[in-house]
Structure formats: structure tokens, C-alpha cells
Amino acid sequence: MNDSAKNPFDLLIDQIRVVVREEIEAAEKRRQSKSAAPKDWLRAKELAELYGLPKTWFEEKGRAGEIERAKPGRYVVFSRRAVEAYLEKNKNGSPS
């Protein structure tokens, strides 16, 4: 048989590869856009990484009622807005 003869399914396979690549790229972009969006509720560990304070600092402020927190399940979570408002209010280093 002639080696230069192309398989009739090669064109179909190439087009499937193109579509699959496009779908993978689109899914990756969607995943990145979701992870880039800030979350409204964060755990103390996440807040510690974000703001450079010890996680125990957030836990203590939450227990004292100074920062809004909730326990919808297993973990205690803090409202990002409440944390930012508290930090903005107390940014001058006044004791609280």
C-alpha cells in the first residue's frame, strides 16, 4: 500500500484535538477567574496569611465579639468585611 496515502480519519482526529485544547484552555481560564475572586468568609489561618497577623489574634478578636464570625459547620469563619472594618477602625494602634 502507498505510505503517502493519508488515513481518512486523520483530519477528524486533528479537529478533535483542536476542540479539546480549546475546551481545556477555557476551563482553565474559568478556574483561574473563580480562584482570583476574593472570598467573603475566611478561616483564621487564611486571614493570618492575608494580613500577616497570627491566627490566634483573629480567633481572640472573634471570641471577644470584636470581629464578626460564624460557625456554619466544623470551622469558624470570619467576615472579610468585618475584619477590614475592624483593622481600618483600629489602624492607629489604639488598644482594644
N, C-alpha and C positions, 0 to 999 in steps of 0.2 A: 504494500500500500504506500501511497505517497505521503512522506513525512511533512511536506509543506501544506497539506490539506488541514484546515483548522476544524476543530471539533465544533459542531453547530451550537453547542451549549456554552462555549467559552464567552460569547458576548453576553448571554444571560447571567452567567456567573459573575462577570465583571460588573454588570449593572447592579446586581445584588450586593456586591462588596461596597459599591459607592453608596448605596442606600443605607447599609448597615453602618458605615463610617459616619454618615450624616446624622443618623439617629443617636449614635454613641456621643458625638460632639454635642448635640442638642441636650441630651440627658445630662452630660457633664456640666454644661452651662446652667441648666436648671438647678442642679445640686449645689453649684457654687453660689448661685444667687440666693438660694434658701439659707445657706450657712453664713452668708455675709450679712443677712438681716439680723439686727440686734434682738435679743430675746427680752420679753417684758419681765420675766421672773427668773431669778438666778439663785443657785445654791451659794453658800458661804465660800466654798472653795473657788468657784468661778469669779465671785466678787473680789476675793483676795488676789487672784491673778490679774484681774482687770484694773484694780485700783492700787495695788501694791501695799495693801494692809494685811495684817494677819487675819485668817478666817475666824479666829476666836473673837476678834474685835467686832465683826459683824454679828456673830452669834450672841455676844453680850448685849449689843445695842438692840438686837431683836427681842431678847428675853426681857430687857428693861422697857420695851414698848416704844423705844425712840425711833425705830425703823420698822415699817410695816413688813410683816411676814405672814406666811400661811403654811399649813402642813396638809396639803391635799392627799397625801399618801404617806409614803415611807420617809420622804425627805422634807426638811424645812426649806422653803424658798422665800426669797426676798424680792420685793418690788423694786425694779431698777429705778423707776421714777422717785420712789420714796428715798432710796439710797442717795440719788443725786441731789434731791431736795435737802436732805439732812447734811450732806457734805457741803453744799452751797451755803446753807444757813450757818454752819459751824466752821467755815474755812479760815476764819481769823484765829483759830487756835483757842477759842474760849472754852473753858472747861464745861463739860456737860455730863 
